[in-house]
Amino acid sequence: MRRRLREQKKRSADPSLVVLDTQSVHVAAGAPAETTGRDVAKEVLGRKRGLAVDVLGLVIAIVVLAASAHENAAGSPSAPGPRL
């Protein structure tokens, strides 16, 4: 579906540029300790979610990591954590 939308906008099917951003979020009480961490810079105990979008704002990838993971890990294909 994303490829079709990109082609309708006169773009190539595969993006040449992707923007990645992360956000640390609190988790509910009782969340498994192995999937959470502490973001020291933002003083958040929880998880970090990363979102990669193309220049049209179409979602390329989503990743969820422990908040203690560095932002660079969100862009790594070998980063632990669920991906969509």
A tleap script that builds the chain and sets N, CA, C and O, in Angstrom:
source leaprc.protein.ff14SB
mol = sequence {
  NMET ARG ARG ARG LEU ARG GLU GLN LYS LYS
  ARG SER ALA ASP PRO SER LEU VAL VAL LEU
  ASP THR GLN SER VAL HIE VAL ALA ALA GLY
  ALA PRO ALA GLU THR THR GLY ARG ASP VAL
  ALA LYS GLU VAL LEU GLY ARG LYS ARG GLY
  LEU ALA VAL ASP VAL LEU GLY LEU VAL ILE
  ALA ILE VAL VAL LEU ALA ALA SER ALA HIE
  GLU ASN ALA ALA GLY SER PRO SER ALA PRO
  GLY PRO ARG CLEU
}
set mol.1.N position { 0.825 -1.181 0.000 }
set mol.1.CA position { 0.000 0.000 0.000 }
set mol.1.C position { 0.878 1.258 0.000 }
set mol.1.O position { 0.594 2.217 -0.717 }
set mol.2.N position { 1.966 1.247 0.822 }
set mol.2.CA position { 2.850 2.404 0.866 }
set mol.2.C position { 3.486 2.648 -0.501 }
set mol.2.O position { 3.595 3.793 -0.939 }
set mol.3.N position { 3.907 1.575 -1.176 }
set mol.3.CA position { 4.517 1.708 -2.508 }
set mol.3.C position { 3.546 2.353 -3.492 }
set mol.3.O position { 3.925 3.225 -4.275 }
set mol.4.N position { 2.316 1.924 -3.443 }
set mol.4.CA position { 1.302 2.473 -4.350 }
set mol.4.C position { 1.089 3.971 -4.093 }
set mol.4.O position { 1.008 4.764 -5.031 }
set mol.5.N position { 0.998 4.344 -2.816 }
set mol.5.CA position { 0.825 5.754 -2.465 }
set mol.5.C position { 2.019 6.594 -2.926 }
set mol.5.O position { 1.851 7.703 -3.434 }
set mol.6.N position { 3.220 6.054 -2.744 }
set mol.6.CA position { 4.416 6.783 -3.178 }
set mol.6.C position { 4.414 6.977 -4.690 }
set mol.6.O position { 4.752 8.057 -5.175 }
set mol.7.N position { 4.039 5.947 -5.434 }
set mol.7.CA position { 4.007 6.052 -6.886 }
set mol.7.C position { 2.933 7.027 -7.362 }
set mol.7.O position { 3.119 7.713 -8.367 }
set mol.8.N position { 1.813 7.091 -6.648 }
set mol.8.CA position { 0.768 8.062 -6.984 }
set mol.8.C position { 1.265 9.495 -6.799 }
set mol.8.O position { 0.823 10.405 -7.501 }
set mol.9.N position { 2.183 9.690 -5.855 }
set mol.9.CA position { 2.753 11.019 -5.586 }
set mol.9.C position { 3.985 11.287 -6.455 }
set mol.9.O position { 4.732 12.235 -6.211 }
set mol.10.N position { 4.191 10.435 -7.480 }
set mol.10.CA position { 5.320 10.574 -8.403 }
set mol.10.C position { 6.669 10.420 -7.700 }
set mol.10.O position { 7.636 11.103 -8.037 }
set mol.11.N position { 6.721 9.526 -6.731 }
set mol.11.CA position { 7.956 9.188 -6.020 }
set mol.11.C position { 8.333 7.764 -6.373 }
set mol.11.O position { 7.492 6.990 -6.831 }
set mol.12.N position { 9.601 7.411 -6.160 }
set mol.12.CA position { 10.002 6.024 -6.382 }
set mol.12.C position { 9.337 5.149 -5.320 }
set mol.12.O position { 8.983 5.630 -4.243 }
set mol.13.N position { 9.171 3.875 -5.627 }
set mol.13.CA position { 8.476 2.964 -4.710 }
set mol.13.C position { 9.214 2.815 -3.385 }
set mol.13.O position { 8.585 2.692 -2.335 }
set mol.14.N position { 10.544 2.825 -3.427 }
set mol.14.CA position { 11.352 2.710 -2.213 }
set mol.14.C position { 11.943 4.067 -1.860 }
set mol.14.O position { 12.527 4.724 -2.722 }
set mol.15.N position { 11.803 4.503 -0.602 }
set mol.15.CA position { 12.312 5.819 -0.218 }
set mol.15.C position { 13.841 5.857 -0.202 }
set mol.15.O position { 14.488 4.861 0.121 }
set mol.16.N position { 14.405 6.995 -0.548 }
set mol.16.CA position { 15.853 7.176 -0.484 }
set mol.16.C position { 16.250 7.882 0.815 }
set mol.16.O position { 17.432 7.927 1.158 }
set mol.17.N position { 15.280 8.427 1.532 }
set mol.17.CA position { 15.532 9.133 2.781 }
set mol.17.C position { 14.478 8.718 3.812 }
set mol.17.O position { 13.284 8.674 3.514 }
set mol.18.N position { 14.935 8.419 5.012 }
set mol.18.CA position { 14.036 8.033 6.100 }
set mol.18.C position { 14.393 8.871 7.324 }
set mol.18.O position { 15.572 9.083 7.609 }
set mol.19.N position { 13.386 9.346 8.044 }
set mol.19.CA position { 13.591 10.108 9.271 }
set mol.19.C position { 13.214 9.207 10.442 }
set mol.19.O position { 12.140 8.606 10.453 }
set mol.20.N position { 14.114 9.118 11.432 }
set mol.20.CA position { 13.890 8.268 12.597 }
set mol.20.C position { 13.880 9.137 13.844 }
set mol.20.O position { 14.764 9.972 14.034 }
set mol.21.N position { 12.868 8.936 14.701 }
set mol.21.CA position { 12.794 9.655 15.968 }
set mol.21.C position { 12.350 8.679 17.045 }
set mol.21.O position { 11.628 7.722 16.769 }
set mol.22.N position { 12.787 8.927 18.274 }
set mol.22.CA position { 12.399 8.075 19.398 }
set mol.22.C position { 11.739 8.909 20.476 }
set mol.22.O position { 11.939 10.120 20.561 }
set mol.23.N position { 10.950 8.239 21.294 }
set mol.23.CA position { 10.265 8.876 22.409 }
set mol.23.C position { 10.240 7.890 23.568 }
set mol.23.O position { 9.858 6.733 23.393 }
set mol.24.N position { 10.646 8.345 24.756 }
set mol.24.CA position { 10.587 7.511 25.954 }
set mol.24.C position { 9.224 7.681 26.604 }
set mol.24.O position { 8.736 8.799 26.768 }
set mol.25.N position { 8.621 6.567 26.970 }
set mol.25.CA position { 7.281 6.601 27.570 }
set mol.25.C position { 7.258 5.745 28.832 }
set mol.25.O position { 7.970 4.746 28.931 }
set mol.26.N position { 6.440 6.145 29.786 }
set mol.26.CA position { 6.259 5.385 31.020 }
set mol.26.C position { 5.469 4.113 30.720 }
set mol.26.O position { 4.684 4.071 29.774 }
set mol.27.N position { 5.682 3.083 31.529 }
set mol.27.CA position { 4.929 1.836 31.381 }
set mol.27.C position { 4.006 1.653 32.576 }
set mol.27.O position { 4.187 2.278 33.621 }
set mol.28.N position { 3.040 0.808 32.408 }
set mol.28.CA position { 2.102 0.499 33.489 }
set mol.28.C position { 2.803 -0.337 34.558 }
set mol.28.O position { 3.789 -1.020 34.282 }
set mol.29.N position { 2.291 -0.274 35.748 }
set mol.29.CA position { 2.824 -1.093 36.837 }
set mol.29.C position { 2.673 -2.565 36.467 }
set mol.29.O position { 1.652 -2.972 35.913 }
set mol.30.N position { 3.671 -3.339 36.768 }
set mol.30.CA position { 3.618 -4.764 36.482 }
set mol.30.C position { 4.180 -5.139 35.122 }
set mol.30.O position { 4.126 -6.309 34.745 }
set mol.31.N position { 4.720 -4.179 34.371 }
set mol.31.CA position { 5.329 -4.493 33.077 }
set mol.31.C position { 6.584 -5.313 33.328 }
set mol.31.O position { 7.290 -5.060 34.304 }
set mol.32.N position { 6.884 -6.290 32.475 }
set mol.32.CA position { 8.067 -7.133 32.683 }
set mol.32.C position { 9.356 -6.316 32.742 }
set mol.32.O position { 9.583 -5.452 31.895 }
set mol.33.N position { 10.189 -6.585 33.728 }
set mol.33.CA position { 11.428 -5.828 33.927 }
set mol.33.C position { 12.390 -5.986 32.760 }
set mol.33.O position { 13.150 -5.063 32.467 }
set mol.34.N position { 12.378 -7.140 32.081 }
set mol.34.CA position { 13.318 -7.362 30.975 }
set mol.34.C position { 12.979 -6.530 29.730 }
set mol.34.O position { 13.803 -6.429 28.821 }
set mol.35.N position { 11.786 -5.937 29.676 }
set mol.35.CA position { 11.407 -5.117 28.525 }
set mol.35.C position { 11.366 -3.631 28.850 }
set mol.35.O position { 10.958 -2.822 28.016 }
set mol.36.N position { 11.783 -3.269 30.054 }
set mol.36.CA position { 11.767 -1.863 30.447 }
set mol.36.C position { 13.174 -1.439 30.851 }
set mol.36.O position { 14.059 -2.277 31.027 }
set mol.37.N position { 13.367 -0.155 30.993 }
set mol.37.CA position { 14.654 0.381 31.413 }
set mol.37.C position { 14.476 1.823 31.835 }
set mol.37.O position { 13.360 2.341 31.852 }
set mol.38.N position { 15.590 2.477 32.178 }
set mol.38.CA position { 15.538 3.867 32.629 }
set mol.38.C position { 16.294 4.739 31.645 }
set mol.38.O position { 17.482 4.530 31.400 }
set mol.39.N position { 15.599 5.716 31.085 }
set mol.39.CA position { 16.225 6.726 30.229 }
set mol.39.C position { 16.784 7.777 31.172 }
set mol.39.O position { 16.036 8.601 31.699 }
set mol.40.N position { 18.090 7.757 31.388 }
set mol.40.CA position { 18.727 8.631 32.360 }
set mol.40.C position { 18.580 10.100 31.960 }
set mol.40.O position { 18.356 10.952 32.820 }
set mol.41.N position { 18.702 10.403 30.676 }
set mol.41.CA position { 18.628 11.788 30.219 }
set mol.41.C position { 17.252 12.400 30.461 }
set mol.41.O position { 17.149 13.581 30.792 }
set mol.42.N position { 16.204 11.610 30.298 }
set mol.42.CA position { 14.842 12.140 30.451 }
set mol.42.C position { 14.192 11.729 31.762 }
set mol.42.O position { 13.055 12.109 32.040 }
set mol.43.N position { 14.909 10.953 32.568 }
set mol.43.CA position { 14.414 10.469 33.853 }
set mol.43.C position { 13.075 9.751 33.716 }
set mol.43.O position { 12.124 10.017 34.452 }
set mol.44.N position { 13.032 8.830 32.749 }
set mol.44.CA position { 11.816 8.059 32.491 }
set mol.44.C position { 12.124 6.583 32.691 }
set mol.44.O position { 13.089 6.064 32.131 }
set mol.45.N position { 11.308 5.913 33.486 }
set mol.45.CA position { 11.395 4.468 33.651 }
set mol.45.C position { 10.318 3.871 32.752 }
set mol.45.O position { 9.127 4.083 32.983 }
set mol.46.N position { 10.722 3.139 31.748 }
set mol.46.CA position { 9.733 2.568 30.835 }
set mol.46.C position { 10.346 2.031 29.567 }
set mol.46.O position { 11.348 1.316 29.602 }
set mol.47.N position { 9.740 2.380 28.440 }
set mol.47.CA position { 10.157 1.889 27.135 }
set mol.47.C position { 10.422 3.063 26.206 }
set mol.47.O position { 9.993 4.189 26.457 }
set mol.48.N position { 11.135 2.774 25.132 }
set mol.48.CA position { 11.423 3.773 24.119 }
set mol.48.C position { 10.821 3.260 22.815 }
set mol.48.O position { 11.073 2.127 22.405 }
set mol.49.N position { 10.025 4.104 22.171 }
set mol.49.CA position { 9.455 3.695 20.887 }
set mol.49.C position { 10.107 4.530 19.793 }
set mol.49.O position { 10.317 5.734 19.941 }
set mol.50.N position { 10.416 3.865 18.709 }
set mol.50.CA position { 11.046 4.535 17.583 }
set mol.50.C position { 10.144 4.436 16.363 }
set mol.50.O position { 9.504 3.410 16.131 }
set mol.51.N position { 10.101 5.507 15.590 }
set mol.51.CA position { 9.255 5.551 14.405 }
set mol.51.C position { 10.091 6.074 13.250 }
set mol.51.O position { 10.711 7.132 13.351 }
set mol.52.N position { 10.105 5.334 12.158 }
set mol.52.CA position { 10.802 5.755 10.943 }
set mol.52.C position { 9.752 6.067 9.887 }
set mol.52.O position { 8.870 5.252 9.616 }
set mol.53.N position { 9.853 7.259 9.291 }
set mol.53.CA position { 8.906 7.672 8.252 }
set mol.53.C position { 9.677 8.183 7.042 }
set mol.53.O position { 10.828 8.603 7.162 }
set mol.54.N position { 9.038 8.145 5.876 }
set mol.54.CA position { 9.652 8.721 4.682 }
set mol.54.C position { 9.288 10.197 4.594 }
set mol.54.O position { 8.619 10.720 5.486 }
set mol.55.N position { 9.718 10.881 3.528 }
set mol.55.CA position { 9.479 12.323 3.437 }
set mol.55.C position { 8.010 12.672 3.238 }
set mol.55.O position { 7.629 13.833 3.391 }
set mol.56.N position { 7.180 11.689 2.900 }
set mol.56.CA position { 5.741 11.913 2.777 }
set mol.56.C position { 5.012 11.666 4.098 }
set mol.56.O position { 3.807 11.893 4.202 }
set mol.57.N position { 5.752 11.199 5.107 }
set mol.57.CA position { 5.144 10.915 6.404 }
set mol.57.C position { 4.586 9.506 6.506 }
set mol.57.O position { 3.906 9.180 7.479 }
set mol.58.N position { 4.862 8.668 5.517 }
set mol.58.CA position { 4.382 7.290 5.538 }
set mol.58.C position { 5.300 6.448 6.421 }
set mol.58.O position { 6.522 6.561 6.336 }
set mol.59.N position { 4.716 5.611 7.260 }
set mol.59.CA position { 5.481 4.813 8.220 }
set mol.59.C position { 6.281 3.739 7.491 }
set mol.59.O position { 5.747 2.983 6.679 }
set mol.60.N position { 7.569 3.690 7.801 }
set mol.60.CA position { 8.470 2.679 7.252 }
set mol.60.C position { 8.669 1.563 8.277 }
set mol.60.O position { 8.598 0.382 7.936 }
set mol.61.N position { 8.918 1.939 9.534 }
set mol.61.CA position { 9.174 0.946 10.578 }
set mol.61.C position { 8.835 1.516 11.950 }
set mol.61.O position { 8.873 2.726 12.172 }
set mol.62.N position { 8.502 0.604 12.864 }
set mol.62.CA position { 8.250 0.933 14.266 }
set mol.62.C position { 9.054 -0.052 15.098 }
set mol.62.O position { 9.073 -1.247 14.805 }
set mol.63.N position { 9.716 0.446 16.134 }
set mol.63.CA position { 10.491 -0.424 17.016 }
set mol.63.C position { 10.228 -0.008 18.465 }
set mol.63.O position { 10.062 1.177 18.757 }
set mol.64.N position { 10.190 -0.992 19.370 }
set mol.64.CA position { 10.007 -0.729 20.795 }
set mol.64.C position { 11.187 -1.345 21.539 }
set mol.64.O position { 11.476 -2.533 21.396 }
set mol.65.N position { 11.869 -0.512 22.340 }
set mol.65.CA position { 13.046 -0.939 23.096 }
set mol.65.C position { 12.887 -0.549 24.557 }
set mol.65.O position { 11.992 0.221 24.906 }
set mol.66.N position { 13.747 -1.076 25.404 }
set mol.66.CA position { 13.804 -0.605 26.787 }
set mol.66.C position { 14.262 0.846 26.758 }
set mol.66.O position { 15.068 1.215 25.904 }
set mol.67.N position { 13.773 1.668 27.660 }
set mol.67.CA position { 14.118 3.092 27.672 }
set mol.67.C position { 15.608 3.312 27.875 }
set mol.67.O position { 16.127 4.370 27.518 }
set mol.68.N position { 16.299 2.346 28.435 }
set mol.68.CA position { 17.738 2.479 28.664 }
set mol.68.C position { 18.550 2.303 27.384 }
set mol.68.O position { 19.743 2.605 27.377 }
set mol.69.N position { 17.943 1.829 26.315 }
set mol.69.CA position { 18.652 1.635 25.048 }
set mol.69.C position { 18.980 2.990 24.421 }
set mol.69.O position { 18.202 3.938 24.526 }
set mol.70.N position { 20.126 3.067 23.776 }
set mol.70.CA position { 20.532 4.312 23.112 }
set mol.70.C position { 19.706 4.511 21.852 }
set mol.70.O position { 19.265 3.541 21.236 }
set mol.71.N position { 19.493 5.775 21.464 }
set mol.71.CA position { 18.701 6.084 20.274 }
set mol.71.C position { 19.263 5.418 19.022 }
set mol.71.O position { 18.504 5.045 18.128 }
set mol.72.N position { 20.581 5.264 18.949 }
set mol.72.CA position { 21.191 4.618 17.785 }
set mol.72.C position { 20.724 3.175 17.622 }
set mol.72.O position { 20.673 2.662 16.504 }
set mol.73.N position { 20.384 2.518 18.733 }
set mol.73.CA position { 19.933 1.132 18.664 }
set mol.73.C position { 18.598 1.013 17.932 }
set mol.73.O position { 18.314 -0.028 17.338 }
set mol.74.N position { 17.786 2.048 17.966 }
set mol.74.CA position { 16.484 2.001 17.292 }
set mol.74.C position { 16.647 1.911 15.785 }
set mol.74.O position { 15.790 1.344 15.107 }
set mol.75.N position { 17.731 2.458 15.247 }
set mol.75.CA position { 17.959 2.411 13.810 }
set mol.75.C position { 18.751 1.224 13.339 }
set mol.75.O position { 18.947 1.049 12.136 }
set mol.76.N position { 19.213 0.400 14.262 }
set mol.76.CA position { 20.016 -0.763 13.910 }
set mol.76.C position { 19.130 -1.953 13.593 }
set mol.76.O position { 18.224 -2.273 14.364 }
set mol.77.N position { 19.381 -2.619 12.458 }
set mol.77.CA position { 18.556 -3.798 12.122 }
set mol.77.C position { 18.721 -4.949 13.115 }
set mol.77.O position { 17.865 -5.830 13.187 }
set mol.78.N position { 19.818 -4.946 13.883 }
set mol.78.CA position { 20.031 -6.023 14.850 }
set mol.78.C position { 19.578 -5.647 16.253 }
set mol.78.O position { 19.861 -6.380 17.200 }
set mol.79.N position { 18.885 -4.528 16.413 }
set mol.79.CA position { 18.437 -4.086 17.729 }
set mol.79.C position { 17.409 -5.066 18.290 }
set mol.79.O position { 16.528 -5.532 17.568 }
set mol.80.N position { 17.529 -5.378 19.596 }
set mol.80.CA position { 16.534 -6.267 20.208 }
set mol.80.C position { 15.206 -5.541 20.357 }
set mol.80.O position { 15.161 -4.316 20.472 }
set mol.81.N position { 14.148 -6.299 20.354 }
set mol.81.CA position { 12.819 -5.698 20.564 }
set mol.81.C position { 11.904 -5.952 19.394 }
set mol.81.O position { 12.360 -6.243 18.288 }
set mol.82.N position { 10.608 -5.843 19.636 }
set mol.82.CA position { 9.632 -6.099 18.559 }
set mol.82.C position { 9.656 -5.020 17.497 }
set mol.82.O position { 9.851 -3.843 17.804 }
set mol.83.N position { 9.459 -5.414 16.248 }
set mol.83.CA position { 9.409 -4.497 15.118 }
set mol.83.C position { 8.128 -4.734 14.338 }
set mol.83.O position { 7.582 -5.837 14.319 }
set mol.84.N position { 7.674 -3.695 13.710 }
set mol.84.CA position { 6.490 -3.796 12.856 }
set mol.84.C position { 6.872 -3.403 11.452 }
set mol.84.O position { 6.028 -3.414 10.556 }
savepdb mol mol.pdb
quit
